[in-house]
Amino acid sequence: MTRITLNIFDVTPLRAAALATALSLAFTPLAAQDFQKGLAAYQAGDYATALQEWTPLAEQGNGNAQWYLGVMSEHGQGILQDYAAAFKLYSLAAKQGDAYAQYRLGNMYQYGDFVLQDNVMSHMWYNMASANGVDMVGKSRDELAVIMTSADISKAQAMARECMSSGYKKCGY
């Protein structure tokens, strides 16, 4: 099996030129088609093709591509397992309003998966995921609230409001 490393933050001059060319074209239907091609490959277990299709999209800020590359990084699907990369990719997607990335960050903070355990941060991300349409997150948030102080819950709610009202620029970290 060929191992491919993922580093969407390493921009060589050649990659920068390719990225600039791709951005100058700004052909959205093609980007959507590339995402769908990556999704079909991912669902078929062809992680190399999914990685090839999604990496440029993630570098351009596509939240869906960032989410799926986070999943691939977390589970070592077609690339080396890298929890730090998964957290970074989920964070990028969450800051674009991706509700499932927000839910995953809530889980990571609740259980201390790859980050320091933090109930306030967990509750904050769960609040936003719930507000953005992930129905099942309400139960996780409510179960977490049982072990939190009312002051911590209020802090998490205020942080969620600030994060969302700032366009995900001020999210507690």
PyMOL commands that set and color helices and strands:
alter all, ss='L'
color gray80, all
select helices_A, chain A and resi 13-25+28-43+47-59+63-75+83-94+99-111+119-131+137-145+150-165
alter helices_A, ss='H'
color red, helices_A
deselect
rebuild
show_as cartoon
